[in-house]
Amino acid sequence: MQWLSNLKLSQKLVGSLLLCAFVTAIVGTVGVLKVRELATMQTEMYDREFVPVRDDGTAAWQAASHFRACIRTF
């Protein structure tokens, strides 16, 4: 670690700045990839979970309308 002590202050600062930029780039890349994965999962969940619930609500409403119409005819 003697070589680190022999470096000028400006070289140490530039090195630490580059190290921070590298770590930030890695964290940002991982974040973007995970957000894309989350968006895909969200779309799949919507298609798999919510659409059937919406269809069930529509079917229930149609059944209720049908039964009301049947009752009115009697």
PyMOL commands that place a pseudoatom at each C-alpha (Angstrom):
pseudoatom trace, name=CA, resn=MET, resi=1, chain=A, elem=C, hetatm=0, pos=[0.000, 0.000, 0.000]
pseudoatom trace, name=CA, resn=GLN, resi=2, chain=A, elem=C, hetatm=0, pos=[3.056, 2.237, -0.132]
pseudoatom trace, name=CA, resn=TRP, resi=3, chain=A, elem=C, hetatm=0, pos=[2.240, 3.075, -3.746]
pseudoatom trace, name=CA, resn=LEU, resi=4, chain=A, elem=C, hetatm=0, pos=[-1.026, 4.690, -2.594]
pseudoatom trace, name=CA, resn=SER, resi=5, chain=A, elem=C, hetatm=0, pos=[0.824, 6.960, -0.208]
pseudoatom trace, name=CA, resn=ASN, resi=6, chain=A, elem=C, hetatm=0, pos=[3.188, 8.005, -3.001]
pseudoatom trace, name=CA, resn=LEU, resi=7, chain=A, elem=C, hetatm=0, pos=[0.373, 9.214, -5.282]
pseudoatom trace, name=CA, resn=LYS, resi=8, chain=A, elem=C, hetatm=0, pos=[-0.474, 12.886, -5.520]
pseudoatom trace, name=CA, resn=LEU, resi=9, chain=A, elem=C, hetatm=0, pos=[-3.711, 14.102, -3.998]
pseudoatom trace, name=CA, resn=SER, resi=10, chain=A, elem=C, hetatm=0, pos=[-5.178, 14.897, -7.434]
pseudoatom trace, name=CA, resn=GLN, resi=11, chain=A, elem=C, hetatm=0, pos=[-4.514, 11.321, -8.603]
pseudoatom trace, name=CA, resn=LYS, resi=12, chain=A, elem=C, hetatm=0, pos=[-6.173, 9.933, -5.477]
pseudoatom trace, name=CA, resn=LEU, resi=13, chain=A, elem=C, hetatm=0, pos=[-9.214, 12.139, -6.017]
pseudoatom trace, name=CA, resn=VAL, resi=14, chain=A, elem=C, hetatm=0, pos=[-9.542, 11.196, -9.684]
pseudoatom trace, name=CA, resn=GLY, resi=15, chain=A, elem=C, hetatm=0, pos=[-9.166, 7.511, -8.803]
pseudoatom trace, name=CA, resn=SER, resi=16, chain=A, elem=C, hetatm=0, pos=[-11.823, 7.681, -6.112]
pseudoatom trace, name=CA, resn=LEU, resi=17, chain=A, elem=C, hetatm=0, pos=[-14.130, 9.583, -8.469]
pseudoatom trace, name=CA, resn=LEU, resi=18, chain=A, elem=C, hetatm=0, pos=[-13.684, 6.921, -11.152]
pseudoatom trace, name=CA, resn=LEU, resi=19, chain=A, elem=C, hetatm=0, pos=[-14.350, 4.179, -8.601]
pseudoatom trace, name=CA, resn=CYS, resi=20, chain=A, elem=C, hetatm=0, pos=[-17.553, 5.913, -7.473]
pseudoatom trace, name=CA, resn=ALA, resi=21, chain=A, elem=C, hetatm=0, pos=[-18.652, 6.380, -11.093]
pseudoatom trace, name=CA, resn=PHE, resi=22, chain=A, elem=C, hetatm=0, pos=[-18.046, 2.680, -11.785]
pseudoatom trace, name=CA, resn=VAL, resi=23, chain=A, elem=C, hetatm=0, pos=[-20.059, 1.583, -8.741]
pseudoatom trace, name=CA, resn=THR, resi=24, chain=A, elem=C, hetatm=0, pos=[-22.850, 4.009, -9.667]
pseudoatom trace, name=CA, resn=ALA, resi=25, chain=A, elem=C, hetatm=0, pos=[-22.947, 2.634, -13.215]
pseudoatom trace, name=CA, resn=ILE, resi=26, chain=A, elem=C, hetatm=0, pos=[-23.246, -0.931, -11.900]
pseudoatom trace, name=CA, resn=VAL, resi=27, chain=A, elem=C, hetatm=0, pos=[-26.030, 0.005, -9.487]
pseudoatom trace, name=CA, resn=GLY, resi=28, chain=A, elem=C, hetatm=0, pos=[-27.874, 1.918, -12.212]
pseudoatom trace, name=CA, resn=THR, resi=29, chain=A, elem=C, hetatm=0, pos=[-27.604, -0.952, -14.678]
pseudoatom trace, name=CA, resn=VAL, resi=30, chain=A, elem=C, hetatm=0, pos=[-28.914, -3.449, -12.152]
pseudoatom trace, name=CA, resn=GLY, resi=31, chain=A, elem=C, hetatm=0, pos=[-31.732, -1.046, -11.285]
pseudoatom trace, name=CA, resn=VAL, resi=32, chain=A, elem=C, hetatm=0, pos=[-32.800, -0.613, -14.911]
pseudoatom trace, name=CA, resn=LEU, resi=33, chain=A, elem=C, hetatm=0, pos=[-32.748, -4.377, -15.487]
pseudoatom trace, name=CA, resn=LYS, resi=34, chain=A, elem=C, hetatm=0, pos=[-34.850, -5.020, -12.385]
pseudoatom trace, name=CA, resn=VAL, resi=35, chain=A, elem=C, hetatm=0, pos=[-37.373, -2.322, -13.357]
pseudoatom trace, name=CA, resn=ARG, resi=36, chain=A, elem=C, hetatm=0, pos=[-37.787, -3.968, -16.762]
pseudoatom trace, name=CA, resn=GLU, resi=37, chain=A, elem=C, hetatm=0, pos=[-38.267, -7.348, -15.069]
pseudoatom trace, name=CA, resn=LEU, resi=38, chain=A, elem=C, hetatm=0, pos=[-40.824, -5.816, -12.719]
pseudoatom trace, name=CA, resn=ALA, resi=39, chain=A, elem=C, hetatm=0, pos=[-42.733, -4.283, -15.633]
pseudoatom trace, name=CA, resn=THR, resi=40, chain=A, elem=C, hetatm=0, pos=[-42.913, -7.671, -17.330]
pseudoatom trace, name=CA, resn=MET, resi=41, chain=A, elem=C, hetatm=0, pos=[-44.112, -9.314, -14.137]
pseudoatom trace, name=CA, resn=GLN, resi=42, chain=A, elem=C, hetatm=0, pos=[-46.710, -6.580, -13.655]
pseudoatom trace, name=CA, resn=THR, resi=43, chain=A, elem=C, hetatm=0, pos=[-48.099, -7.110, -17.158]
pseudoatom trace, name=CA, resn=GLU, resi=44, chain=A, elem=C, hetatm=0, pos=[-48.260, -10.870, -16.636]
pseudoatom trace, name=CA, resn=MET, resi=45, chain=A, elem=C, hetatm=0, pos=[-50.007, -10.413, -13.283]
pseudoatom trace, name=CA, resn=TYR, resi=46, chain=A, elem=C, hetatm=0, pos=[-52.551, -8.050, -14.833]
pseudoatom trace, name=CA, resn=ASP, resi=47, chain=A, elem=C, hetatm=0, pos=[-53.329, -10.491, -17.627]
pseudoatom trace, name=CA, resn=ARG, resi=48, chain=A, elem=C, hetatm=0, pos=[-53.491, -13.506, -15.323]
pseudoatom trace, name=CA, resn=GLU, resi=49, chain=A, elem=C, hetatm=0, pos=[-55.205, -12.043, -12.236]
pseudoatom trace, name=CA, resn=PHE, resi=50, chain=A, elem=C, hetatm=0, pos=[-57.163, -8.895, -13.030]
pseudoatom trace, name=CA, resn=VAL, resi=51, chain=A, elem=C, hetatm=0, pos=[-58.736, -9.672, -16.402]
pseudoatom trace, name=CA, resn=PRO, resi=52, chain=A, elem=C, hetatm=0, pos=[-60.569, -12.768, -15.064]
pseudoatom trace, name=CA, resn=VAL, resi=53, chain=A, elem=C, hetatm=0, pos=[-61.859, -10.705, -12.126]
pseudoatom trace, name=CA, resn=ARG, resi=54, chain=A, elem=C, hetatm=0, pos=[-63.146, -8.087, -14.545]
pseudoatom trace, name=CA, resn=ASP, resi=55, chain=A, elem=C, hetatm=0, pos=[-64.786, -10.793, -16.653]
pseudoatom trace, name=CA, resn=ASP, resi=56, chain=A, elem=C, hetatm=0, pos=[-66.400, -12.307, -13.547]
pseudoatom trace, name=CA, resn=GLY, resi=57, chain=A, elem=C, hetatm=0, pos=[-67.858, -8.920, -12.670]
pseudoatom trace, name=CA, resn=THR, resi=58, chain=A, elem=C, hetatm=0, pos=[-69.222, -8.533, -16.183]
pseudoatom trace, name=CA, resn=ALA, resi=59, chain=A, elem=C, hetatm=0, pos=[-70.722, -12.036, -16.063]
pseudoatom trace, name=CA, resn=ALA, resi=60, chain=A, elem=C, hetatm=0, pos=[-72.340, -11.335, -12.690]
pseudoatom trace, name=CA, resn=TRP, resi=61, chain=A, elem=C, hetatm=0, pos=[-73.820, -8.106, -14.007]
pseudoatom trace, name=CA, resn=GLN, resi=62, chain=A, elem=C, hetatm=0, pos=[-75.150, -9.858, -17.118]
pseudoatom trace, name=CA, resn=ALA, resi=63, chain=A, elem=C, hetatm=0, pos=[-76.658, -12.656, -15.005]
pseudoatom trace, name=CA, resn=ALA, resi=64, chain=A, elem=C, hetatm=0, pos=[-78.359, -10.145, -12.728]
pseudoatom trace, name=CA, resn=SER, resi=65, chain=A, elem=C, hetatm=0, pos=[-79.774, -8.292, -15.736]
pseudoatom trace, name=CA, resn=HIS, resi=66, chain=A, elem=C, hetatm=0, pos=[-81.004, -11.565, -17.194]
pseudoatom trace, name=CA, resn=PHE, resi=67, chain=A, elem=C, hetatm=0, pos=[-82.732, -12.573, -13.955]
pseudoatom trace, name=CA, resn=ARG, resi=68, chain=A, elem=C, hetatm=0, pos=[-84.358, -9.146, -13.654]
pseudoatom trace, name=CA, resn=ALA, resi=69, chain=A, elem=C, hetatm=0, pos=[-85.653, -9.473, -17.194]
pseudoatom trace, name=CA, resn=CYS, resi=70, chain=A, elem=C, hetatm=0, pos=[-87.004, -12.950, -16.423]
pseudoatom trace, name=CA, resn=ILE, resi=71, chain=A, elem=C, hetatm=0, pos=[-88.780, -11.682, -13.310]
pseudoatom trace, name=CA, resn=ARG, resi=72, chain=A, elem=C, hetatm=0, pos=[-90.362, -8.779, -15.244]
pseudoatom trace, name=CA, resn=THR, resi=73, chain=A, elem=C, hetatm=0, pos=[-91.849, -11.149, -17.795]
pseudoatom trace, name=CA, resn=PHE, resi=74, chain=A, elem=C, hetatm=0, pos=[-93.696, -13.090, -15.111]
for i in range(1, 74): cmd.bond("trace and resi %d" % i, "trace and resi %d" % (i + 1))
show_as sticks, trace
zoom trace
